[in-house]
Each structure stands twice: as structure tokens, then as C-alpha cells.
């Protein structure tokens, strides 16, 4: 007999409640398709029961390689409801990277969108049950046929402890190989409610899926929107023209996206002031005064948030102060550029020195941002050494360098690790360097971030060729595109000697300083 006063927290319960209270309300919109909350729940139940019938056992990993379509959303409920662990894979990765994730996670099932099948063709899929998703929503679609064999009734829950793993999200580490970040049912539940509170979602919410669901489980909005019985508007790919049409036709109230998405929207020919106010959560890069002004003119309210894959997506918010409304636009933009402080469901974050002492809150002393609490990952899957390193001193080490303002808000200044964040995607410089040096003409290489107006940051390679060998910039870039995801390939290549210390270590900061000269900060995008 369980405790009367306790239920194990799981975001799966959000769908159960919303389908019970709002069975006829529109839950999911995808082109001409519409599912009510009753239908949404039945589809989830069918998938959950069918997975069990197919042999899923507790904590088996179920991989999904899909864009923002109903199947990907349904997986966020069906897989944990069935007792499995969801592995939502980044569709922009290379076949080699996807193959590694499938192998490392030990995935027992793989659901793959029809357009993405070529990405898994080189992988060893023996021992994995593969289901193609045609995204047709009708019989003949292998995914729909899979669902039709399941039961519309809920399966019995196998959840015993809210700290069990609900999902594993792979993120590139500085070693180049992705690490599997484990989320718990409890953390996902609380972070989803954090998104509801911080972005002001309600029963009237219509959320547009511009942010990939494979990114930190859509920053937990996959669960948060359902918690308030909001409407999920799916989107196979980010297209500003389509987004503007959906803003109006569906009455969208909320969406999320990197600055690149926002810039594309405000500069599109269909950009016109909206009748309804739309809230946009912007991650990482501080929105520029120009962008803020453009968003405001279009009746879009920006909210600046910050986090990492290891913190379920956003963990801090630049919560707006009413008195700031009276300030000049430039000053408002400066304040909104801060990463702020912890979500209402999270602990406050700290900025510390190398001895884990708080740095002065003087807006000048720099230190590393560290976090702990309900919104921090459980650890890295099958990687205790990396977990111990990340949790050194009893806090999660973000690797991000920030200052601490007198009002308690933090503001990022630089990145401790050599991770390039380009248009919301992480790029490991070490991974790119390892590919470049495979080129027969290359002796050594160093990769750093350079500023980019559209993507925030992009990789640039500095290459020393072997004596007597030749290679062009185009040749190196093309070589990279053949071996890693295309977005990770450098935008530029410069040939010559690399600056080094007396011990032979490449001085990346020298290269970086040259490229970022005249820039106020060395972080532009996320």
C-alpha cells in the first residue's frame, strides 16, 4: 500500500489529466490533421501497449529519429508510459554519429521518418526493431499500422520511483563523441511546469513547434504545453513563410527558438503586426536592441532564457521587472541580455572561482556558472567518470563563464570549453580538428569560433600543411562535410603556422582574439 500523501511525479500524468478534463479540445494540429485530447491519449495508449506487445521491457531504450511531427510528440508520452526510456535523436547529425548513439544507448526500437531513412542505412540495425514513419496519418503508413495493433486503453504503470530515467538526450562533448544526458520523470515534470510558469502558458495556449523536439525534449515544452491542455501545432521544418501563416491561422500564442529563427521571422516579407500577443522564448544569445524593437513592433514578447542539455534546457530566465518598462530601449536591451536567475522550479545558480567560492557580485569578476537541484541531469548514461567530473564539488559545472550582477542576475561572458554554439547546435572544435587532420595534406589544425551575423558563431579552421603538400580552403571544407554533419564543417580555412606555447600547446586564445577583435563579448549565438 503506497503513501496516501505521495504520488511519483511523471509528466505522463499531464496527458491523462488533460484528456480527462478536455477530451474534445484540439490537442495536436499538423497540416490538415487534427487530434483532440481524447484521440491524442488513445494514440499514445496504442503506441505504449504495442511497444509492450513487441517485447519492450522496463527501461529499454526506444529511439526516435523524426522532425516535429505527431509521432515524435506521442513518443514523449508513450515510451515512458510503457516503461521505456526515450532517445530522441538530433536529425541533423551524420550517419556515423547516429549509428554511435543507437549503439551506445542500446536502443531496442527505432522509429525513423521516411525522409531520414538514408541516415540510418549505414548503421548496424541488427537486434533493433525498426518502424518507418511516413507521417501520413492513415492506414498504410507503417507507424499508423503499428499503432492500430495496440490497445486504446492505458497500460498499467511500471514506474516505481520518480527518479527513474525518462529520456536520454545526446550532446556532443569536447571529446567529440556525444554523451547521453539522463533526465528523470521528476525533473521533466518540474521543468515542464517551470516552462508553464516562466512563459505564462495557460489553458488558452497554442504552441508552435519551431524548436526541435529532439533538443532537450523540446525544452520540456512537449510536456508543459499538455499540462495546461494547450494546442501543439507541429511543423516538419522551420519555414518563416509557413510560420507567419500559422501565427495567424492557428492563433499561436507561444513559440521558442534561437536568435537565427527570430531574425529570419522579423525580416520576412510576411512579417506584419499580429492581432494577438505572441510570447517567444529566446535561448542563449542576448537579443540585440534592433531585434527587440522589431519583435515588439510585431507584437511578439521576447523572454530570454538560458540552460544546457544537462539542465533540461532552460534553467534560468531574465525575469522582467516592471520598472524597466520606463527605461530607454537601449537600456532595456542591455538588461534583457542577461541570463537572469533560476526558474521557479529550480535552485538559484552561482558563479564561482576555481575553489568553488562565489565571485563578487560586481558585474566584473568572472567565474564559472554552476547549478544544482531538480533541473539538473541525473548523470551521463554509462559514463560515471564524466558524471563525477561534471558534478565536482556537489554542483554541476556548466563550463560557461559569467559575471554576477549586484541584483543577483548572471550574464555570460565567454565559454570555458571550446564548444561552438551555432544556430542552437553544439559543435565540438576537437571533433572538427580530428577530421581535418585526417586529410592527407594536413599536418595539424586548430578550430575556433568566429562571429557570424546569422548563426551567432561558426567554426573557422587554422591549418598547417605538411611540407611539399597542397590543399585549398574549399577542399578542406568539402572533406569535413563528407565525414561529419555538414553544419559542423568550418566556414573558413586559413593556412599557416599555429601560435604555440613553449611546451608546444596551440594557443587558441590568440586565434580567437584576432577573430573577435572589436566584439564586446565572445558569445554571440546559441
C-alpha positions as CSV (number, residue, x, y, z in Angstrom):
1,X,0.0,0.0,0.0
2,X,1.5,3.3,-1.1
3,X,1.6,6.6,0.9
4,X,-1.8,8.4,0.6
5,X,0.0,11.7,0.5
6,X,2.5,10.9,-2.3
7,X,2.4,10.2,-6.0
8,X,5.6,9.6,-8.0
9,X,5.9,12.6,-10.3
10,X,5.8,12.0,-14.1
11,X,4.9,14.3,-16.9
12,X,2.9,11.3,-18.4
13,X,0.2,12.3,-15.9
14,X,-0.3,15.7,-17.7
15,X,-1.9,13.9,-20.7
16,X,-4.1,11.7,-18.5
17,X,-5.5,14.8,-16.8
18,X,-6.0,16.9,-19.9
19,X,-7.7,14.0,-21.8
20,X,-10.0,13.5,-18.9
21,X,-10.9,17.2,-18.4
22,X,-10.7,18.4,-22.0
23,X,-11.4,15.3,-24.2
24,X,-12.9,17.3,-27.1
25,X,-10.3,20.1,-27.1
26,X,-7.8,20.2,-30.0
27,X,-4.5,18.8,-28.8
28,X,-2.5,18.5,-31.9
29,X,-2.5,20.2,-35.3
30,X,-0.4,19.0,-38.2
31,X,-1.4,20.4,-41.6
32,X,-4.9,19.2,-42.3
33,X,-4.8,16.7,-39.4
34,X,-6.3,17.5,-36.0
35,X,-6.4,15.3,-32.9
36,X,-8.5,16.0,-29.9
37,X,-7.1,15.3,-26.4
38,X,-9.1,12.1,-26.4
39,X,-7.6,11.0,-29.7
40,X,-4.1,12.1,-28.6
41,X,-4.4,10.0,-25.5
42,X,-5.7,7.0,-27.4
43,X,-2.9,7.1,-29.9
44,X,-0.4,7.3,-27.1
45,X,-2.0,4.3,-25.3
46,X,-1.9,2.3,-28.6
47,X,1.8,3.0,-29.0
48,X,2.6,2.2,-25.4
49,X,0.7,-1.1,-25.4
50,X,2.1,-2.1,-28.9
51,X,5.6,-1.5,-27.6
52,X,5.0,-3.8,-24.7
53,X,3.4,-6.4,-27.0
54,X,6.6,-6.2,-29.2
55,X,8.7,-7.1,-26.2
56,X,9.7,-3.8,-24.6
57,X,10.9,-4.4,-21.0
58,X,11.3,-1.8,-18.3
59,X,13.9,0.8,-19.1
60,X,14.5,-0.5,-22.6
61,X,15.6,2.4,-24.9
62,X,13.3,3.5,-27.7
63,X,14.9,5.8,-30.3
64,X,13.0,8.3,-32.5
65,X,14.6,10.0,-35.5
66,X,11.8,12.3,-36.6
67,X,11.2,16.0,-37.2
68,X,8.4,17.9,-35.2
69,X,5.5,15.6,-36.2
70,X,2.8,14.0,-34.1
71,X,4.7,10.7,-33.9
72,X,7.6,12.4,-32.1
73,X,5.2,14.1,-29.7
74,X,3.4,10.9,-29.0
75,X,6.7,9.2,-28.2
76,X,7.2,11.6,-25.3
77,X,4.2,10.0,-23.5
78,X,4.0,6.5,-24.9
79,X,7.6,5.4,-24.3
80,X,7.7,6.4,-20.6
81,X,4.1,5.2,-20.1
82,X,5.2,1.8,-21.5
83,X,8.2,1.8,-19.0
84,X,10.8,2.6,-21.6
85,X,13.4,5.4,-22.0
86,X,13.0,7.8,-24.9
87,X,16.1,8.6,-27.0
88,X,15.1,11.5,-29.3
89,X,17.9,11.8,-31.8
90,X,19.1,15.0,-33.5
91,X,18.1,14.7,-37.1
92,X,21.0,17.0,-38.2
93,X,23.7,14.5,-37.2
94,X,25.8,12.5,-39.6
95,X,25.1,8.7,-40.1
96,X,28.2,7.9,-38.1
97,X,27.0,9.9,-35.1
98,X,23.5,8.5,-35.3
99,X,24.9,5.0,-35.5
100,X,27.1,5.6,-32.4
101,X,24.0,6.9,-30.5
102,X,22.0,3.8,-31.4
103,X,24.8,1.5,-30.3
104,X,25.7,3.4,-27.2
105,X,22.2,3.7,-25.9
106,X,21.4,0.1,-26.7
107,X,18.2,1.0,-28.5
108,X,15.8,-1.8,-28.8
109,X,13.4,0.1,-31.1
110,X,14.0,2.7,-33.8
111,X,11.2,4.8,-35.3
112,X,12.5,6.7,-38.3
113,X,10.9,9.3,-40.5
114,X,10.7,8.4,-44.2
115,X,12.9,11.3,-45.3
116,X,15.6,10.4,-42.7
117,X,16.0,6.7,-43.6
118,X,19.2,7.3,-45.5
119,X,20.8,8.5,-42.2
120,X,20.5,5.0,-40.6
121,X,21.2,2.9,-43.7
122,X,25.0,2.6,-42.8
123,X,24.2,1.6,-39.2
124,X,24.1,-2.0,-37.9
125,X,20.4,-2.3,-37.0
126,X,20.6,-6.0,-36.1
127,X,18.7,-6.5,-32.8
128,X,16.7,-3.3,-33.3
129,X,13.1,-3.3,-34.4
130,X,12.8,-0.5,-37.0
131,X,9.4,1.2,-37.8
132,X,9.2,3.7,-40.6
133,X,7.1,6.8,-40.1
134,X,5.6,8.1,-43.3
135,X,3.8,10.9,-41.5
136,X,0.7,10.2,-43.5
137,X,-1.7,9.7,-40.5
138,X,-3.6,6.9,-42.3
139,X,-3.5,3.2,-42.9
140,X,-0.6,2.0,-45.0
141,X,1.8,4.3,-43.0
142,X,3.9,1.7,-41.1
143,X,3.8,3.8,-38.0
144,X,-0.1,4.0,-38.1
145,X,-0.3,0.3,-38.8
146,X,1.9,-0.3,-35.7
147,X,-0.4,1.8,-33.6
148,X,-3.5,0.1,-35.0
149,X,-2.4,-3.1,-33.4
150,X,-2.2,-1.6,-29.9
151,X,-5.0,-1.0,-27.4
152,X,-6.6,2.4,-26.9
153,X,-6.8,1.7,-23.1
154,X,-4.0,2.9,-20.8
155,X,-1.3,0.4,-19.8
156,X,-0.5,-0.3,-16.2
157,X,2.3,1.9,-15.0
158,X,5.6,0.3,-14.2
159,X,7.0,3.5,-12.6
160,X,8.2,2.8,-9.0
161,X,10.4,5.8,-8.4
162,X,10.1,9.3,-9.9
163,X,13.9,9.4,-10.2
164,X,13.9,6.7,-12.8
165,X,15.2,7.8,-16.2
166,X,12.6,9.1,-18.6
167,X,14.8,10.1,-21.5
168,X,18.4,10.2,-22.7
169,X,19.5,13.2,-24.8
170,X,22.8,13.0,-26.5
171,X,25.0,16.1,-26.6
172,X,28.4,16.5,-28.2
173,X,31.2,16.8,-25.5
174,X,34.6,18.3,-26.0
175,X,35.9,14.8,-26.8
176,X,33.8,14.8,-29.9
177,X,31.7,11.8,-29.0
178,X,28.1,12.5,-27.8
179,X,27.3,11.9,-24.1
180,X,23.9,10.6,-23.1
181,X,22.3,13.1,-20.7
182,X,19.8,11.3,-18.4
183,X,16.5,13.1,-17.4
184,X,14.3,11.8,-14.7
185,X,10.5,11.7,-14.5
186,X,10.7,14.1,-11.6
187,X,13.0,16.6,-13.3
188,X,11.0,16.5,-16.5
189,X,7.7,17.1,-14.6
190,X,9.1,20.0,-12.7
191,X,10.9,21.6,-15.6
192,X,7.8,21.4,-17.7
193,X,5.9,23.3,-15.0
194,X,8.8,25.7,-14.9
195,X,8.2,26.5,-18.6
196,X,4.5,26.9,-18.0
197,X,5.1,29.5,-15.2
198,X,8.0,31.4,-16.8
199,X,6.4,31.8,-20.2
200,X,2.9,32.4,-18.9
201,X,1.2,29.5,-20.6
202,X,-2.5,28.8,-19.8
203,X,-5.5,26.8,-21.0
204,X,-5.6,29.3,-23.9
205,X,-2.1,28.4,-25.1
206,X,-1.4,27.5,-28.8
207,X,2.2,26.5,-29.1
208,X,4.1,26.4,-32.4
209,X,6.8,23.8,-32.7
210,X,9.7,25.8,-34.2
211,X,12.1,24.4,-31.6
212,X,13.2,20.8,-32.3
213,X,11.6,18.2,-30.0
214,X,14.9,16.4,-30.1
215,X,16.5,19.4,-28.3
216,X,16.2,18.6,-24.6
217,X,12.8,17.0,-25.3
218,X,11.8,20.4,-26.8
219,X,13.0,22.1,-23.6
220,X,10.2,20.0,-21.9
221,X,7.5,22.0,-23.7
222,X,6.5,18.6,-25.1
223,X,5.1,18.0,-21.7
224,X,4.5,21.6,-20.5
225,X,2.0,22.5,-23.2
226,X,0.0,19.4,-22.4
227,X,0.0,20.2,-18.7
228,X,-2.3,23.2,-19.5
229,X,-4.2,21.4,-22.2
230,X,-2.7,23.7,-24.8
231,X,-2.7,23.0,-28.5
232,X,0.5,21.7,-30.1
233,X,1.0,22.9,-33.7
234,X,3.5,20.6,-35.4
235,X,6.0,21.8,-38.1
236,X,8.2,19.5,-40.2
237,X,10.7,22.2,-40.8
238,X,11.3,25.9,-39.9
239,X,10.0,28.0,-42.8
240,X,9.3,31.7,-41.9
241,X,6.5,32.0,-44.5
242,X,4.7,29.0,-43.1
243,X,5.3,30.2,-39.5
244,X,3.7,33.6,-40.3
245,X,0.7,31.8,-41.9
246,X,0.3,29.6,-38.8
247,X,0.7,32.5,-36.4
248,X,-2.5,33.9,-37.9
249,X,-4.5,30.8,-39.0
250,X,-4.0,28.9,-35.7
251,X,-3.8,31.9,-33.3
252,X,-0.4,30.9,-32.0
253,X,0.5,32.3,-28.5
254,X,3.9,30.8,-27.8
255,X,7.0,29.5,-29.6
256,X,10.7,29.1,-28.9
257,X,13.8,29.5,-31.0
258,X,17.4,30.5,-31.3
259,X,18.1,34.1,-32.4
260,X,18.6,32.9,-36.0
261,X,14.9,31.8,-36.1
262,X,13.8,35.2,-34.8
263,X,15.9,37.2,-37.2
264,X,14.5,35.1,-40.1
265,X,11.0,35.8,-39.0
266,X,11.2,39.6,-38.4
267,X,12.9,40.1,-41.8
268,X,10.4,38.0,-43.8
269,X,8.1,39.7,-46.3
270,X,5.1,38.3,-44.5
271,X,6.1,40.0,-41.2
272,X,3.2,42.2,-40.1
273,X,2.0,43.1,-36.6
274,X,-0.1,40.3,-35.0
275,X,-3.5,40.7,-33.5
276,X,-2.7,38.5,-30.6
277,X,0.4,38.9,-28.4
278,X,2.9,36.0,-29.1
279,X,5.5,35.1,-26.5
280,X,8.9,33.9,-27.8
281,X,11.4,32.2,-25.6
282,X,14.9,33.0,-26.9
283,X,17.8,31.0,-25.7
284,X,21.5,31.7,-25.3
285,X,22.4,34.8,-27.3
286,X,21.1,38.1,-26.0
287,X,18.7,39.6,-28.5
288,X,20.1,42.8,-30.0
289,X,18.3,46.1,-29.5
290,X,17.4,46.0,-33.2
291,X,15.8,42.6,-32.9
292,X,14.0,43.5,-29.7
293,X,12.5,46.6,-31.4
294,X,11.4,44.5,-34.4
295,X,9.8,41.8,-32.3
296,X,7.9,44.5,-30.2
297,X,6.6,46.1,-33.4
298,X,5.2,42.7,-34.5
299,X,3.5,42.2,-31.1
300,X,6.0,39.4,-30.1
301,X,7.1,39.4,-26.5
302,X,10.6,38.1,-26.0
303,X,11.8,36.1,-22.9
304,X,15.5,35.5,-22.6
305,X,16.3,32.1,-21.0
306,X,19.5,30.1,-20.6
307,X,20.5,26.5,-20.0
308,X,22.2,23.4,-21.3
309,X,21.2,19.9,-22.3
310,X,22.3,18.9,-18.8
311,X,19.7,21.2,-17.2
312,X,16.7,20.0,-19.2
313,X,17.1,23.0,-21.5
314,X,16.5,26.4,-19.9
315,X,17.2,26.7,-16.1
316,X,17.4,30.5,-15.8
317,X,15.2,33.3,-17.0
318,X,15.8,37.1,-17.3
319,X,12.6,37.7,-15.4
320,X,11.4,41.2,-16.3
321,X,11.0,44.0,-13.7
322,X,8.0,46.3,-14.2
323,X,10.1,49.4,-13.5
324,X,12.4,48.6,-16.5
325,X,9.4,49.5,-18.8
326,X,10.2,53.2,-18.2
327,X,13.8,52.9,-19.4
328,X,15.1,53.8,-22.9
329,X,15.1,50.9,-25.4
330,X,18.9,50.6,-25.4
331,X,18.9,50.2,-21.6
332,X,16.1,47.7,-21.8
333,X,18.0,45.6,-24.3
334,X,21.1,45.7,-22.1
335,X,19.1,44.4,-19.2
336,X,17.3,41.8,-21.3
337,X,20.7,40.5,-22.4
338,X,21.3,38.9,-19.0
339,X,20.7,35.2,-18.4
340,X,19.0,36.1,-15.2
341,X,18.4,33.6,-12.4
342,X,16.9,30.2,-11.7
343,X,13.4,29.1,-12.8
344,X,10.8,28.9,-10.0
345,X,11.2,25.1,-10.1
346,X,15.0,25.3,-10.0
347,X,17.6,26.3,-7.4
348,X,19.4,29.7,-7.9
349,X,22.6,29.4,-9.9
350,X,26.0,30.5,-8.7
351,X,29.1,32.0,-10.3
352,X,32.3,30.6,-8.7
353,X,36.0,30.7,-8.8
354,X,38.3,27.6,-9.2
355,X,38.0,26.9,-5.4
356,X,34.1,27.0,-5.6
357,X,33.9,30.3,-3.8
358,X,31.3,32.8,-5.0
359,X,32.8,35.6,-7.1
360,X,31.9,39.2,-6.1
361,X,28.5,40.4,-7.4
362,X,30.2,43.4,-9.1
363,X,29.3,42.8,-12.8
364,X,33.0,42.5,-13.5
365,X,34.5,39.5,-11.7
366,X,34.3,36.4,-13.9
367,X,33.7,32.8,-12.8
368,X,32.0,29.6,-13.9
369,X,28.3,29.1,-13.7
370,X,27.3,26.1,-11.6
371,X,23.9,24.6,-10.9
372,X,22.2,22.0,-8.7
373,X,18.7,21.0,-7.9
374,X,15.7,19.4,-9.6
375,X,16.5,20.8,-13.0
376,X,20.0,19.2,-13.3
377,X,20.5,15.9,-15.1
378,X,20.8,12.6,-13.3
379,X,24.1,12.0,-15.0
380,X,25.7,10.7,-18.2
381,X,24.5,7.3,-19.4
382,X,27.2,4.6,-18.9
383,X,29.8,7.3,-18.2
384,X,30.4,7.6,-14.4
385,X,33.8,9.3,-15.0
386,X,32.3,12.2,-17.0
387,X,29.4,12.4,-14.4
388,X,31.8,12.7,-11.5
389,X,33.8,15.4,-13.3
390,X,30.7,17.4,-14.1
391,X,29.4,17.1,-10.5
392,X,32.7,18.0,-8.9
393,X,32.1,19.8,-5.6
394,X,28.5,18.9,-5.4
395,X,27.4,21.2,-8.2
396,X,27.0,20.8,-12.0
397,X,29.8,22.7,-13.8
398,X,28.4,24.4,-16.9
399,X,31.7,25.3,-18.5
400,X,30.2,28.8,-19.1
401,X,32.0,31.9,-17.8
402,X,29.8,34.7,-16.4
403,X,29.7,37.8,-14.3
404,X,27.4,38.2,-11.3
405,X,25.4,41.5,-11.1
406,X,24.6,43.3,-7.9
407,X,20.9,42.4,-8.3
408,X,21.8,38.7,-8.4
409,X,21.4,38.2,-12.1
410,X,24.1,36.4,-14.1
411,X,25.4,37.4,-17.5
412,X,27.6,35.1,-19.7
413,X,30.9,36.4,-20.9
414,X,32.8,33.5,-22.5
415,X,32.9,29.7,-22.9
416,X,35.3,27.7,-20.8
417,X,35.1,24.7,-23.2
418,X,35.9,25.0,-26.9
419,X,32.3,24.3,-27.8
420,X,30.9,26.4,-30.7
421,X,27.2,27.1,-30.5
422,X,26.0,27.8,-34.0
423,X,22.3,28.4,-34.6
424,X,21.4,26.4,-31.5
425,X,23.6,23.4,-32.4
426,X,26.7,22.4,-30.4
427,X,29.9,21.9,-32.4
428,X,33.0,20.4,-30.7
429,X,36.2,22.0,-32.0
430,X,38.2,18.9,-31.1
431,X,35.8,16.8,-33.2
432,X,36.3,19.0,-36.3
433,X,40.1,19.2,-35.8
434,X,40.2,15.4,-35.6
435,X,38.5,15.2,-39.0
436,X,40.7,17.9,-40.6
437,X,43.9,16.2,-39.6
438,X,42.7,13.0,-41.4
439,X,43.2,14.9,-44.7
440,X,46.5,13.6,-46.3
441,X,47.9,17.1,-46.8
442,X,47.2,18.3,-43.3
443,X,49.9,18.3,-40.5
444,X,47.9,20.0,-37.8
445,X,44.8,22.1,-37.2
446,X,43.1,24.3,-34.7
447,X,39.4,25.3,-34.8
448,X,37.9,28.3,-33.1
449,X,34.5,30.1,-33.2
450,X,34.2,33.2,-35.3
451,X,31.3,35.7,-35.2
452,X,28.5,35.2,-37.7
453,X,25.6,37.5,-38.2
454,X,23.1,34.8,-39.0
455,X,24.2,31.8,-36.8
456,X,25.9,33.6,-34.0
457,X,29.1,31.6,-34.2
458,X,30.6,29.4,-36.9
459,X,33.8,27.3,-36.9
460,X,37.0,28.6,-38.6
461,X,40.0,26.2,-39.1
462,X,43.6,27.2,-38.9
463,X,45.7,24.6,-40.8
464,X,49.3,23.8,-41.2
465,X,50.1,21.7,-44.2
466,X,52.7,19.0,-44.5
467,X,55.9,20.1,-46.2
468,X,55.5,19.9,-50.0
469,X,51.7,19.2,-49.8
470,X,49.0,21.4,-51.1
471,X,45.2,21.8,-50.3
472,X,42.7,24.6,-50.9
473,X,40.2,26.1,-48.5
474,X,37.3,24.6,-50.5
475,X,38.9,21.1,-50.4
476,X,39.3,21.1,-46.6
477,X,35.7,22.3,-46.1
478,X,34.3,19.6,-48.5
479,X,36.4,17.0,-46.8
480,X,34.8,17.8,-43.5
481,X,31.3,17.7,-45.0
482,X,32.0,14.2,-46.1
483,X,33.0,13.0,-42.7
484,X,30.8,14.8,-40.1
485,X,27.4,16.6,-40.1
486,X,27.5,19.4,-42.7
487,X,26.7,22.1,-40.1
488,X,29.9,21.2,-38.2
489,X,32.2,21.9,-41.2
490,X,34.2,25.1,-41.0
491,X,33.1,28.2,-42.9
492,X,36.6,29.3,-43.5
493,X,40.2,27.9,-43.5
494,X,43.4,29.9,-43.0
495,X,46.7,28.3,-43.8
496,X,50.0,28.9,-41.9
497,X,51.9,28.3,-38.7
498,X,49.8,27.9,-35.4
499,X,50.7,30.0,-32.4
500,X,52.1,27.8,-29.6
501,X,53.3,27.9,-26.0
502,X,56.9,26.9,-25.2
503,X,55.6,23.4,-24.5
504,X,54.1,23.1,-27.9
505,X,50.4,23.6,-26.9
506,X,48.4,25.6,-29.5
507,X,47.3,29.0,-28.2
508,X,43.7,29.0,-29.3
509,X,43.0,32.2,-27.5
510,X,45.5,34.1,-29.8
511,X,43.5,32.9,-32.8
512,X,40.2,33.7,-31.1
513,X,41.2,37.2,-30.0
514,X,42.2,38.0,-33.6
515,X,38.8,36.9,-34.9
516,X,36.7,38.6,-32.2
517,X,38.6,41.9,-32.1
518,X,36.1,44.7,-31.8
519,X,33.4,42.4,-30.4
520,X,32.1,43.3,-26.9
521,X,31.6,39.6,-26.0
522,X,32.9,36.3,-27.2
523,X,29.5,34.7,-27.2
524,X,27.1,35.5,-30.0
525,X,24.8,32.6,-30.5
526,X,23.0,29.6,-29.0
